Each structure stands twice: as structure tokens, then as C-alpha cells.
């Protein structure tokens, strides 16, 4: 049977997820600026996908080494990706042109989509704005496929222009970089008759482009851009010093990586496109037709003259009053475990937890992992304050966090100057665990009640407002000891640690998960209740998928709540008991939570790992059990709310289609809104007690 198991390709599965993001832009029930934001997210996601995944496949297609894919397989996959993306692009253009632009107009906002749409009363303003604000920063560069070589920067928007020399009557080509840093992408024009007007910077340039080419007739101009390979491979260096030096060099070279795609206005004439392709040595496989306006990830910055009226008023973070009195978090956690859910709960509670450690005289050591932190991070500032207050602070900094390498290096150097002990990346491994440890000692230097924190999300106050995550605070001695052992591993002070409660990749996580699944299989075969619920961002590892196929075949009821990549194929003979739910809404579902019925002695875990090969084999990841029965019940309630969602949840079928779980019968369930109300009511009830 095992040999007959099939899996979705991870990249094709990811494209299905990104298409689900795009579908939010089509939802007429959402405010129009929220829908525009989903266009932005879809575009940004796709950009990163080409920079990393497609770039990797193109390297293999060009003869690069891969232990999982042949050159021919890479070519075929690139072709399939191109076909899917082009199809999605048609939908993106339709949604944008036919739904969102008219929706803006319905709200008295005219968003000009071309120079031809400009009303007479705006023409003088546009000429003056171009002359005074834009023209000084423009520099047309000749494009010659034979004589002049120019370089297109990664993800920068260019205006390719064809002109006719009035003297020679010959066609000449120029490339103009749009002045990103000097001029806003979206220009607000003077209001007229209660209507607001907005225009793209590039359309203002097109309307006045003749002023740039005296002695020429402008034939046409079209936008284009290049995406470059942005992945960074750090050699398996034997020292962190070498890793740091490699990263510094390779981050600088990211902007000049190999071309992964060339996106152009699909209205560009064929001969114009061919000229650019030859001039910039673009491969045909790199060509991706786009709309006349590219880089629509910028739409997240589209001015909203009506302010909050057309945007989401996201619910206010819940502040738990019983946790914000002096030293109250420490006191509370000593009595019972604490489970917080961001962004429903305020991330300020975690900051407060650290502040308590800073000012607690018995706190001697603070240890924490850093994967992605905010710029000007309050977490980092608090850790610096702790070090200055005499605490022994240790921070493990993962330098290989993609696109955060420079920020992580900068914050690490800042912390090191403040006296914080910095442990850099482990050679050959990435540390993705989100954990913190506060160790307390009495006057006799004996350790007393200490605190552990295990989370599904990063210590980042910015993403904690938009990512949906959970974090557990506990004084449980076994978990505290396990976490201390983990930091000893990171410090390379421990060889064969034993973990009693925590599940840690490369040590006990996969064997323990297999045991839990095996137990459900045995119970199902006996005719007893057997149930698994797994919530994560991605499911790709064939070993663990096979375990789920095996469990389904035995009769175990399995619900997967997987936001992104899911390589498990449902509705097959070996997966008939498995359902895949995908939720896309106002917050990014980011938590990893695993539930096992376990013969009625339910076990629930939360932590950092997705079930991807990279997470399970090439990273240090941590998951913790939830031991408190009331918190178990709470987490079960949240999982069930998500499974009952009939507004923003989709079932993913065997064709990777997103099938909305809509129901006209019974109550409307929108998981994220309902979870907020559930937690708010729980907080209110606690006050009354």
C-alpha cells in the first residue's frame, strides 16, 4: 500500500494557497481597502516565491545539482508553475479592473488607471507635478542589445520606452528607473465635486514623457521588472565567525542574483519585448506577462482619503487586567499555567513578563531565542535593560532567517555591546524554536521556582498584531528543566540530553508523534474512538504524511487545518478519513497545535514546527504539551471554532481547489471573529470571579 501513496507537489500546493489569498480580494463583503490589501499580499507572496523557489528550480534546469529533481523535472515544473501563475494573473486582473476599481469609484474615489483617463481639470496639476517633483529624479538610460549593457535591479520598477529619432527616423530604446525613494508611488490629485483622485506615478510620467525626449517622437512605453534569486546558501562552516562573514558577503550579493523572472506589461508589442529579451539576456522561461501596473504589493500603501471608513477596524487587543498589576504575571504563573493567543491578546503581556524578570531580584538568568524580531524592538530593549540591571542574559540569534539576516546581525551586535551573551547560528542547523526561560535563584544560589515560555510565534511585537499565534507560560519543573537543557545544547554544553516533557526535533519529536499516531491506529482497529486534529502552516514531509495515510486507512478521523503547503492528497482510498481545512482571514494563521484523543486522556501540543522536511530534520524546533485541563479545554474550543468556520474556511480537495465551507443553515461562524469574542468573554468572566 505504502508504495501507492501519492503526494501533491509542494510548489503547486503553495500556488493553491496563494490563490486562496487572491480570492479574498473578490469578497464583496469586505471593505474595499482590505480587498486591495489581499491583492498586495498575493503579489508580495508571489514575488518571494519566484525569488526563492522558482530561482532554485531554474538553477537545477540550468544544470545545477539537486538530489530530489532531474533537469527535465525542473523544466516541467517551471512550465507548470508558469501556466498556473498566468491563469491566476487573469483572475487577478479581472478582480482588480472589474471589481476593485469600480468599488473605489462607488465610494467617491477615482483611481486613474491610465493617462487617458485624466480629467481636463487635472492636466495642469499633472504637468506641474511632473516638472517639479518627478522629472529631477529621472534618468533615461539607452538600451542597446549590441553596444551598451545595463543592469536592472531586483524588484525595481522600470519604464521601458521606445522613441523615434526625428533626424534618423530610427527607433531607439531607453529604460527609466522609477524614483521609488523620492516620490510616492501613488499621487493624490486635487479633489473635485466630492470625488477624490489618485494616480500612479508611472502614469504621470507617461503623460509627460515627451518632455524627456526633445528631438524624438515617443512611440510607446511599458513597465517591466526583474526578480532575482534571493536565496542564500551558507556553507556548513565549522565556526559561527565564518557563518557571520559568509552572510555579510552573500546578503550584499542578493541584489545581483540570477534572474528568476522578467515581468512585463502584457500589452507590450512582440518586437519590443524581443528587443528587451535580447538586450538583457532573458530566457524565454523567465518571461511572465503582467498587467500595465506591476509591483501591486505597493497597494497596501494606497492612500485612503476616507481613512478608516473603507478599511478593517480590527478588534482591539485584549488586555487582561489581572496580569498587569505589579509582579502579577509571575504570581499568576506560579499558581497556574497561562495560555495567550495573539493578536487577540496583547503582546504587551509578554513584554511585561520580561520587565518583571528585569526587576525581580531573584531572577539571575534570562535565555531567549531570536528568529525574527521587529526593528527598534521593545523585546530587545528589555533584554538590554536586563543585562544592564545585572542579569545574565543569553540570546540565541538565528542568522539564517531568510530576509532578516541583516536585521538579526544588527540587533545581535547591539545586544553584544550591551553585555548580552550572544550565541550565533549552529553550523548545519537552523534554530526555529520560539522559547524563553527565566531562571531564579535564592541567596544560597539554589534554583527556585522559575518560568518557561514556549510559543508558536516570533518575539516580534509588529507581527504579533497580524499573525495568529499561541504561547504557553509555565512553572512546570519538567518543562523548565527541559528548556534549560535545550539552551545547554545551543551553547554546545550538552551531548545527550533527555527531554521529559518537551518535544524537540532531532531528539524525541518524531518518535513521540509516531507513538501518538500508532495509539490512535490501535484504538481505531479496536472500534474505539480515534481522533487527530493537526493545525499547522505546512505539511510536506512524506514520512509523517505516510503516518497519517496509515491512520486514515485504519479508520482514525483526522482533521487538518493547514494554511499553506499541504502535500497530503485527500479523498483517496488511503485518505478518505482526512479533511483539509484552510482559513484565510484578517490575521495570518500561524499557530501549530496538535490534538490526539488518546483514549480519552487527550494530549495537546503547541510549538514552532511545521511538518516540513526542513523543520523536522534540519532545524531545532520545540513543542510543549498543554498540561492544565482548563487550558486543554480552551484550546479544543478554539480548534473546533476553526473547524466549524463557514465563512472564511475552505476545504482543499484532491484537485487543490479551494471549496468554501458555506452553509445557509445554522449560525454563521467566522473563526477569527468568534475566537476574539470567545476570549473577550472569558476575560470578562474572569474579572467577575
N, C-alpha and C positions, 0 to 999 in steps of 0.2 A: 504493500500500500504506500509506504513512505516514498518509494521511487516515483509514484504517480502524482505526488503533491506538486501543485503549481503556485507561482507567486507573481504578483504584479511587479513590473519594473519600477524601481523607486522614483526615477525621474518622471515617468509618465504618471505615477500616482501623485507626485507633488504638483504636477500641472493640473490635475483634477482638483486638488485643494485650492490652488491659486484661482482657478475658475470659480470655485465657490465664493472666494473673496469678491470677485467681479460681480457675482450675482447680487451681492448686497447693494451695488450701485443701481440695480434695476428695481429695487424695492420701493414702490411709490409711497409706502407708509413712513419712510424715514425722511428726516429733514434733508433738504437738497444738499447742504454743505457736508453732511455726514456721508451722503452718497458720493459726492465728489472726493471725499477723503478715501473711500474704498477704491476709487479709480487710482488714486495716488498710491495706496498700499499695494494694489495689484501691480502697478508699474514698477514700484520700488522692488518688490519681491522678484519680478521677472528680471530686472537689471542684475540683481545679485545672483540669480540662477545662471545667467549667461556668463557672469564673471567667474563663477566657481565651477559649476557642474558642466556646462557646455564647453567651457575652456578646457577642462580636463579631458572630455571625450574627443575634442579636436586634437589635443596633443597625442592621444592614442591613435586617432585616424591618420595622423601625420607620421606614424612610425614609433611613437613613444611607448615605453614599457607599461604593461598592465597585466596583473596576474588574474584578472577576472573578465577581461574583454579582449577580443581579437580586433585587428584593424578593420576588418569587414563589419564586425558587430558595431563598432563605434560609428562607422559611416551610416549604417542602417538606423541606429538610434538617433543620430543627428537629423537624419531625414525625417524620422517620425516626429521628433520634437518640433522641427520647423513646420511641419504640416499642422500639428495641433496648435502651435502658437499663432500661426497665420489665421486659422479658423477662429481662435479666441479673439484675435485682433479685430476681426469683422464684427464680432459682438460688442467689443469694447467701443469701437467707432459708432456703432448703431446706438448703444446706450447713451453715449456722450452727446452725439449730434441730435438724436431724435427724442431723448427724454430729459437729459440734464440741462442742456442749453435752453429748451423751451420752459422747463421748470423754473429756471432763474428769471426768465422773462415774466412768467406768471407772478413773480414776486418783485416786479419792478426793477430787475437788474438785467441790463443788456450787456452781454459779454460778446463783444465783437470777435468773430472768428476769421475775418479776413479784412484786408484793406478796403475791399469793395463795399463792405457793409457800413463804412463810416458815414455818418450823417454830415450834411454841409456845415452845421454849427460846430462841429468838432475839428474841421480840417485845419483851421489856423492854429488851434492849440497843438495839434499833432505835429505840424511843421515846426513850430517854435520849440516844442518839447524835444523833438529830434535834434534840432540845431544846438540847443543849449545843454541838454542832459545826456544825449547818447552819442552823437557824432564825435565828440572829442576822444572817445574811448574805442573807436572802431579803426581797424587797420586791415584793409583788404590785402590778402597775400596771393600772388599769382600761383596758379596750379598748372604745371606742365608735366605731362607724363614722360617727356623726354629730357628736359633740361633742369627743372627745379624740383627738388624733393622737399616736401614739408611734412610736419608731424602733427597728427590730430591727437589731442589729449583725451584721456579716458573720461567718458560720460559728460564731456562738454558739448554744448550745442553750437553747431556751426551753420552758417548760411552760405550755401554754395550758390554762386552767381555766374550766369553766362551773359556776356556782353558782346556787342559787335563794334569793332573799331571803325569809326566813320571814314577814316582815311584808307585803310587797307581792305575794309569790308570783311575782315577775318573775325572768326569767333575766338574769344579769349575767355578763360575761366579763372575765377577768384574764389577764395574761401575766407569767410569773415567769422571770427570767433565772437560770440555774443558776450558782452561785458557783464558776466554773472555778478561779480563782486561790487560793481559800481552802480548798476541800475537795477531796480526791481524787475522781476520777470513780468509782473502784472502791473499795468499802469492804470490808475484811477483817473478818469476823464471828468470834466465838469458835468454836474448834474443838470438835467433838463426836464421840465414838466413832470416832476416827481419820479423820474426814472434815473437810476444810477447807471454809469457806464464804465466798463473795464475793457482793456485791450492788451493783447500780448505785446511784449517789447519787440519781438521779431516782426510782427505785422506793422508796427510803426516804422521799423527800419525799411521794410519792403515798400511802404507807401512813399518813402523819401529816398529810396536807394539811388535814384538818378543823380542826386546831388553829390554822390560819392564818385561818380564816373564821368567827369566832364570829357568830352571828346568821344564818348561811347553811347551807344543805344543799348539800354538794358533789355535783354531778350527774356530772361526768366530767372527766378531764384527759388531755392528749395532748402529746407532744413535737413540736416543729417547729423549723425553722431556715431562714435565708435565706443564699444565696450571692450575692455581689455582684461586679460587673465589677471585676476587679483588674488589667486591663491598663493599662499606662502608655504613652501616646504622647508622645514628646518632639519638639517641633518641630525642624525642620532648622536649628538655631541656628548662627550663624556663629562663636561662641566657646564654649569649654569652660565659662567662667564662667556663661554663660546656661544651658547644659545643667545644670550643678550646681544653679542656683537653681530651674529648672523641676522637676527631680527632687525636690528637697526639698519643694516645694509639692505635687506630684502624689502622692508617696508618702503624705503626710498625708491626702489625699483618697480614698485607695484604699478605706478602710473605709466610705465613704459612696457608693460607686459604684452604678450602676443594678442592679436585681435581675436575676439571671440564672436563678435557680430558687428555688422555695419548696418545701422538702421537709417532708412531714408524715406522721404515723402513719396508715397506710392504714386503720386501724380507726376513725378519726375520723368521726363522723356527718356526712352530707352537709350538713345545715343549719348545723352547727358550722363546717365548712370554708368554706361560703359566707359566713358572717359574717366570718371572718378575712380572706378574699379581698377583701371589700368594705372592711373597716377599713384594710387595708394596701395597697390599690390594686394587688393582684396580678393579672397577666394569666393567663388560662387556660393559655397556652403555657408559663408559668413553673412550673406545678404538677407536682411529681414525688412520687408516693406512695412512702413508705419503710416501714421496719419500725418497731416501737414504740420501739426504741433506735436513735437516729441517731448521727452522728459516730463510726462504728465504726473510724475511723482511730486512735481512742484505744486500741484493743485491743492495740497494741504496748506499752502500759504496764500491761497486766493483771498483777496480782501473781501470781507463781509460787511458792507455798509450798514446792514440791519443788525449787526452784532449777534447777540445770542438767539435772535428770533429764528434763524434758519439753521441753527446748529443744535447738537445734542446738549441738553442740560443734564450732564451725567450726575448721578446721585452723589451727595456729599459723603466723603469718607466717614465711617462710624468711629467716633472716639469713645472708648469705654471708660466711663468716669471712674470706675473702681480700680483702674490701672494707672491713673495719672496723679495720684497723691504721692507725697514724699516716700520714696522707697517701696511703693506699693507693689510694683511688679515682682520684686524679689520676694516680698511677703506672700503674694498671691501664689507664685510658682512653688514656694515651699509647701503650701497646703495642697495644691492640685496642679496637674498639667494644664497648660494653656495652649489653645489652638487658635491662630489668627488666619484670616483669609483676606488677602489683598486683591484688588483695591477697595473691597467693601469695607474692611477695617483699615484704619490709617496706619501707614508705615511709620508714623511718628512713634508708635508704641515700641518698635524695635530700637529706634534712636534713643528713646527714654531708657530702655533696658541697658544700653551701652553707657548712658550717662550715670545710671545708678552704679554700674561697675566702676566708673571713673571715681566716684565719690565714696564708695564703700571701702572703709579702712581694711576690711578683711579680704578684699579682692586683691590678689597678688599677681595673677596672670590672666591675660586675655589672648585667646587664639582665634583666628578667623581666616576663612579663605576668600580670595578676591578673584572673581572671574570677569564680571563686567560691572564697573562702578560708574556713577554719574560724574560728570565734570563738576569741579568745586563741591565734591561730595561731603555731606554732613557726616556720613559714616566715617570717612577717612579723617575728617577734622576731629571727631570724637575720639578716635583711636590715638591721634596725635596728642590730644589733651590727656588721655590716659597715660601715655608714655611720659609726658611732662609732669604728671602727678605721681610718678614713681612706680607705675605698674610695669610689669614685664610683658610687653605686647609683642606677639608674633603674628605676622601676616604672611600667608602663603599666596603669592602672586602668580597667576597663570598668565604667562606672557603670550601664549599661543592662542588666546581668544580672538578669533577672526574679526578684523576691522577695529579691534580695541587694543591692538598691540601698543600703539604709541601712547594712548592714554594710560594704559596699565604701567608702562615703563616710567612715564612722568610721575604718576602717583606713587609708585614704588620708590623712586628716588627722593620724592618729597618726604615720605614716611621714614626712609632710612636716615635722612638728615635730622629728623626729629627724635631719633633714638629707638625707632621701632626695628625689631629683628625681622628681616625680610628673607623669606625662603622663595627662591625663584623656581621656575618650571623644572619638573623632573625629566631628565633625558628619556626620550622614547615614550613618554606618557603625557596626557593632558589631565589636569585635575579640574573636574567639573562640579565637584561636591559643593553644596551651599550650606556650610556649617559654621557655628561659632561656639566657643567654650569659655566660660568664666570660672576660674579656679580660685577658691577661697581657703585661707589657712588661719589657724588660731595662733596665739602667741608662742606656742610650743612648736610651731611650724608643722603641725599635723593638719592634713586636709580636712575641712569640714564641708557642710552642705554646699555643693557647687551647682552650676547651671549649664545646661546644654541646649543648643538650638539647632534644629535641622529643618531645612526649608526646600521647597521646590523652585524658588526663585532667587535671583541675584540680590546682593546687598546694594541696591540701586534705587534711590528714592524717586528717580524720574520714571523708570519702567514700572515701579510698584504702583503707579497711578493708572497704568494701561494694561498691564499683564495680570491675569488672574492666577494667583499662587496661594499656597498654604504653607504655614510654618508652625512647628511644634516647639514650645518651651517646656523643659522638664528638669526635675532634680533627681530623676531616677538614677541611682548609683551605677547600675549596669550600663546605661546609655552614656553617662558621664565618663565612666572608665573606658568604654569602647571609643568614644570620641577622642579621649586623651591618647589612646593607642594609635588612632588614625593620625594624629598630629606627630606622634613619635615616628610613624612611617614616613610622613612628609619631611621630617627632619633627618630621615635615614638613621634613626636611633633604634629601630626595632626590626627584627628579621622575620619572625613567625608569630605575629600577634594573634590572639584568639578574640573573636568578637561574639559576645553572648547575646546581644540584642540587635545591634545594627547589622544591616546587610550591606556589604562592601564589595564592589566589583573587584575581580582578580583574587578574591579571598573566598567569600562564602555566599555571595548573592545568587549566582545561578544555581548552585546545588540546592539552596533553600527554596528557591522558586520552583524548581523541578519537583522537590518533595511535596510542596503545597499542591501543585497541579496533579501529581500522582495520587495524592489523597482524595482529591475530588473525583478522579477517574475511578478509584476503587469504590467510592460511595455510590457513584452513578451505576456501576456494574451490579451493585447490590440492590438497586432500585430505590436508593435513598436520595434525598435532596442533595444536589451538587450544583454549585453556583460560583461563577467567577465574574467580577467586573474589573476591567482594567482601563484606567484613564491615563493617557499619555499624549505627547506631541507626535511621536513617530514610532512605528512598528515595522521593522525591516529585517531583523536577524532571523535567518532561516531556522536555526536551532530552536529558538523559542516559538516561532510560528508553527513548527512541526509539533511541538508540545501541545499547542492549542488545537491544531488539527486532530491530534490523537485524543485530546479530551473531548472535543466535539463528537468524534466518532463513537466515543464511549457513552455519550448522552449528557455530558456536562453542559448546562446552559451558560453561555458566555456572552456578555455584553462588552464591546469595545467602544470607548469614547476616545477617538483618535482625531486630533485636529488636522494633522498634515499627512505625511507619508504613511501609507498603510499598504504593505506588500502582501498581506493576507487576502486571499480571494474568498468572498462569502458565496453562499448559495451553491456550493459544490457538494458532492456526496460526503466528503470528509469535513465539511464546514457548515452543514445545514443547521447546526445549533448555535451558530455565531452571527451576531448582528453588529454592524459597524455604524456608530453614530458620529457625525461631525457637526460641531457647533461653531458658527462664526457670528459674532455679535459685536457690541460696542467695546468689549475688552478682549484681549488676546488670551485664549485659553492656553495656559502654560503649565498647570499643575500635573504632577504624576502621582496617581493614587491607585492602589491595588487592593481589591477586596476578594477574600476567599471565605466561603461559607464554613468550611472546616468542621463539618458535623455539628453545626450549631454553636461551636466555640469560635466565633468569627474572628478573622485576622484581617487587619487593615494596615497598610503601609503607605507612607508618603516619602518622597525624596527627589533626587535630581535626575536619575537615569531614565532615558527613553530606551526602548528595546531595539536599538540600532547596534550593528556590529561595533561601531566606533565607541559607543557608550559602554558596552558590555565587555569589550576585550582590550581597548586601547586608552581607557580613561579610569580615573579614580572617581567613583560615584558612591553616594551613600543614600540609603533609605532607612527610615526608622519605623518601628511598629507604633501604632497608637494603642496605648495600654489602658487608658482611662475609659470606662464603659460609656460614660455620658458623651465623651468626645467621639468614640466609635459611632454612637447613635447619630451624632451631629453629622459626621462625615457620610454615613449611609444616607441620611436625609438629603444631603447636597448631591450625591451621586444619583439618587432617584429623581430629584427635581430635573437634573440634566437629561436623564433617560426619558422623562415624560415631556420634555420640551416639544411643543408642536407649532412653534413659530420660527425659530432660528436653527433648529436641528434638521439635518438631512441624514437619510440612510444612504450609505455608499453601497452600490450594487456590484455585481460581477463584471459590469462594463465600465466601472469607475464613474458612473453617473451619480450626481447629487440629487437624490429624490427627497423633496421636502416632506417632513412628517406633519402635514397639515391635517387638522381634524375639525370638522364643523360641530361635532358632538362633544359635550362636556366642557370643562373650563379651559380657558386659554392659559397655556404655560409657556412663558418666556423665561428660560432658566436664569439668566443673569439678573433680570429684574426681580424674579421671585426669590432668588438666593439673597439679594440685598434685603428684601422685606423680611425674609426668614431671620437673618442675622440681626436686623434692626429690632424686630420684635423680641428676639432673645435677649438683646442688650437691655431693652426697656423692662422686660420681666425681671431681669437680674437686679435692676435698680429697686423695683418694688419689694423684692425679697429683703 
